[in-house]
Amino acid sequence: MTLKYVGAGFVPGVPARDLTAEEVEGHGGAKALIASGLYVEDKPTAGKKADKDGE
């Protein structure tokens, strides 16, 4: 799962930008990053190919 950066701050050690699935797992997982309020799940929109294998 990729995450989109929406915050106006940062979590120490985590890039303040959109994160790839690999980065999400390397920085504590999606649940913790979303709970910080700085990231949201990057859901596919019309015209954007859905990622079927969760990467």
Wavefront OBJ file of the C-alpha trace (Angstrom):
o trace
v 0.000 0.000 0.000
v 1.342 3.413 -0.893
v 0.681 6.444 1.251
v 0.162 10.050 0.254
v 1.751 12.765 2.395
v -0.847 15.335 3.517
v 0.756 16.735 6.640
v 2.436 19.957 7.544
v 4.996 18.267 9.755
v 7.116 15.161 9.954
v 7.797 11.947 11.830
v 11.494 11.673 12.777
v 13.257 9.365 10.329
v 10.347 9.224 7.855
v 10.465 11.193 4.580
v 7.936 14.052 4.422
v 6.615 12.977 0.994
v 4.488 10.263 -0.609
v 5.789 6.805 0.327
v 6.100 3.598 -1.679
v 4.878 0.299 -0.259
v 8.446 -0.680 0.623
v 9.013 2.598 2.467
v 5.729 2.231 4.361
v 6.783 -1.176 5.693
v 10.274 0.069 6.508
v 8.914 2.928 8.616
v 6.501 1.086 10.904
v 3.626 0.168 8.612
v 0.591 1.938 7.219
v -1.475 1.869 10.414
v 1.124 3.821 12.418
v 1.845 6.311 9.646
v -1.839 7.007 8.990
v -2.410 7.404 12.748
v 0.194 10.195 12.729
v -2.235 12.283 10.663
v 0.469 13.055 8.111
v -0.320 10.275 5.638
v -3.441 8.843 3.997
v -3.928 5.769 1.852
v -3.236 6.583 -1.796
v -6.327 5.108 -3.443
v -6.457 4.722 -7.229
v -8.561 7.297 -9.055
v -10.128 7.212 -12.502
v -7.414 6.826 -15.083
v -4.881 5.494 -12.572
v -4.083 1.795 -12.762
v -4.968 -0.049 -9.552
v -2.135 -1.945 -7.883
v -3.405 -5.494 -7.568
v -0.578 -7.018 -5.514
v -0.343 -4.336 -2.827
v 3.029 -2.907 -3.833
l 1 2 3 4 5 6 7 8 9 10 11 12 13 14 15 16 17 18 19 20 21 22 23 24 25 26 27 28 29 30 31 32 33 34 35 36 37 38 39 40 41 42 43 44 45 46 47 48 49 50 51 52 53 54 55
